[in-house]
Amino acid sequence: MIIVPVKEGENIEKALKKFKRKFEKTGVVKELRNRQAFKKPSVVKREQKIHAVYVQQLQQTEE
C-alpha cells in the first residue's frame, strides 16, 4: 500500500504527483503489461542480450 503524507497547506496536485511517482517505481503497470502476452524464454534472452550490447556501446562512447 502506498502512503503519501500530505503536509498542512500542501497543494493536492503536488501530493498526487508524489503518489504517481511512487506508484511508477513499484512497477505494477509494467508487470501487468508484461503478463498480457506470453514471451518465449528464448525471445526474452535475445532481448536482454541486445539491450546489454546497447548499454555496453553507450558506455564505450562515454569513455
C-alpha positions as CSV (number, residue, x, y, z in Angstrom):
1,M,0.0,0.0,0.0
2,I,1.4,3.4,-1.0
3,I,1.2,6.1,1.6
4,V,1.8,9.8,0.7
5,P,1.9,12.1,3.7
6,V,0.3,15.4,2.9
7,K,1.6,18.3,4.9
8,E,-0.7,21.1,6.2
9,G,-1.3,23.6,3.4
10,E,0.4,21.4,0.8
11,N,-1.0,21.5,-2.7
12,I,-3.1,18.4,-3.7
13,E,-1.6,18.4,-7.1
14,K,1.9,18.1,-5.6
15,A,0.7,15.2,-3.4
16,L,-0.8,13.5,-6.4
17,K,2.5,13.9,-8.3
18,K,4.3,12.2,-5.4
19,F,1.8,9.4,-5.5
20,K,2.2,8.8,-9.2
21,R,6.0,8.8,-8.9
22,K,5.8,6.2,-6.1
23,F,3.3,4.1,-8.0
24,E,5.5,4.1,-11.1
25,K,8.5,3.0,-9.0
26,T,6.7,-0.1,-7.8
27,G,6.5,-1.4,-11.4
28,V,2.9,-2.6,-11.2
29,V,1.8,-1.3,-14.6
30,K,5.0,-2.6,-16.3
31,E,4.4,-6.1,-14.8
32,L,0.8,-6.1,-15.9
33,R,1.7,-5.2,-19.5
34,N,4.3,-7.9,-19.5
35,R,1.8,-10.5,-18.3
36,Q,-0.7,-9.7,-21.0
37,A,1.2,-11.6,-23.7
38,F,3.5,-14.6,-23.2
39,K,7.1,-14.3,-24.4
40,K,9.1,-17.3,-25.0
41,P,12.2,-17.6,-22.8
42,S,14.5,-17.5,-25.9
43,V,12.9,-14.2,-27.0
44,V,13.4,-12.7,-23.6
45,K,17.1,-13.8,-23.5
46,R,17.6,-12.4,-27.0
47,E,16.1,-9.0,-26.0
48,Q,18.3,-9.0,-22.9
49,K,21.4,-9.6,-25.0
50,I,20.5,-6.9,-27.4
51,H,20.0,-4.5,-24.5
52,A,23.3,-5.4,-22.9
53,V,25.1,-4.8,-26.2
54,Y,23.4,-1.4,-26.5
55,V,24.3,-0.4,-22.9
56,Q,27.9,-1.5,-23.4
57,Q,28.2,0.6,-26.6
58,L,26.9,3.6,-24.8
59,Q,29.5,3.1,-22.0
60,Q,32.3,2.8,-24.5
61,T,31.3,6.0,-26.3
62,E,31.3,7.9,-23.0
63,E,34.9,6.9,-22.3
